[in-house]
């Protein structure tokens, strides 16, 4: 009801909505401090964090990074989010 953190796993069919309309609504939640988008097609995480001025700042994370979620006091390697995930081969790849 009063979340400080929302995490979404993006899918190709909902990605635009998750980044646009849904995030616009979430930004209205006074308690929300972080909005995390996890890519489902390749390793990549984006964390939008509200700063002291109330502005949303993007923190992108890649394979070698450690993500820090300050709202819940958690840090973990990005690779931990993708443990046991197997990506489909893209067209043209072997």
Phi and psi in degrees as a GROMACS rama.xvg file:
@    title "Ramachandran Plot"
@    xaxis  label "Phi"
@    yaxis  label "Psi"
@TYPE xy
-128.533  67.7091  UNK-2
-72.1714  146.598  UNK-3
-102.257  -18.0158  UNK-4
-141.38  133.072  UNK-5
-128.018  131.672  UNK-6
-119.826  130.51  UNK-7
-122.644  136.392  UNK-8
-96.1466  118.202  UNK-9
-74.8308  141.163  UNK-10
-122.985  154.465  UNK-11
-54.6813  -34.0712  UNK-12
-79.3254  -21.0376  UNK-13
-116.837  -2.41227  UNK-14
-56.2893  -47.2335  UNK-15
-60.8231  -42.3631  UNK-16
-67.1225  -42.2324  UNK-17
-60.7179  -39.3498  UNK-18
-78.6808  -27.4991  UNK-19
-101.723  -94.9208  UNK-20
-58.9526  -42.2797  UNK-21
-66.5438  -44.9038  UNK-22
-65.1513  -35.7453  UNK-23
-59.971  -41.6473  UNK-24
-68.643  -43.3551  UNK-25
-60.8836  -35.895  UNK-26
-61.7537  -19.2927  UNK-27
-79.2964  -12.6133  UNK-28
-76.3676  115.994  UNK-29
-62.8441  -30.3665  UNK-30
-82.7618  -17.5181  UNK-31
-69.7733  125.912  UNK-32
-111.224  -29.2505  UNK-33
-141.79  140.25  UNK-34
-127.444  118.1  UNK-35
-113.236  130.064  UNK-36
-114.369  123.185  UNK-37
-108.861  122.663  UNK-38
-70.8917  134.973  UNK-39
-98.7138  -5.65636  UNK-40
-108.061  -14.5392  UNK-41
-160.965  165.21  UNK-42
-72.9977  121.179  UNK-43
177.817  133.516  UNK-44
-133.303  137.216  UNK-45
-120.14  128.811  UNK-46
-116.282  119.305  UNK-47
-96.3991  122.134  UNK-48
-122.693  132.804  UNK-49
-76.5333  126.233  UNK-50
-88.902  -177.477  UNK-51
-63.6807  -24.6099  UNK-52
-86.2626  -1.74928  UNK-53
87.1049  7.49654  UNK-54
-91.6197  147.849  UNK-55
-90.8379  127.08  UNK-56
-117.799  134.209  UNK-57
-86.8811  131.565  UNK-58
-122.158  102.559  UNK-59
-85.5701  145.116  UNK-60
-129.166  141.055  UNK-61
-119.394  -175.86  UNK-62
-49.0723  -47.0275  UNK-63
-82.6813  -1.71864  UNK-64
-89.5308  162.822  UNK-65
-112.321  124.88  UNK-66
-87.8063  136.388  UNK-67
-116.658  122.189  UNK-68
-105.899  95.7213  UNK-69
-66.618  -28.4708  UNK-70
-64.0132  -26.9841  UNK-71
-121.82  5.7393  UNK-72
64.4184  44.5133  UNK-73
-126.757  133.934  UNK-74
-128.402  136.1  UNK-75
-155.901  153.632  UNK-76
-64.0385  141.516  UNK-77
-56.9002  -37.1934  UNK-78
-59.9053  -25.8464  UNK-79
-65.8405  -30.2927  UNK-80
-69.3097  -22.7792  UNK-81
-108.966  11.1417  UNK-82
-58.2969  131.098  UNK-83
68.8049  15.5263  UNK-84
-93.5036  130.423  UNK-85
-115.651  122.871  UNK-86
-86.5212  143.833  UNK-87
-68.6148  143.73  UNK-88
-68.0189  135.056  UNK-89
-75.9247  158.012  UNK-90
-58.7285  133.405  UNK-91
92.1853  -9.02021  UNK-92
-94.4122  155.352  UNK-93
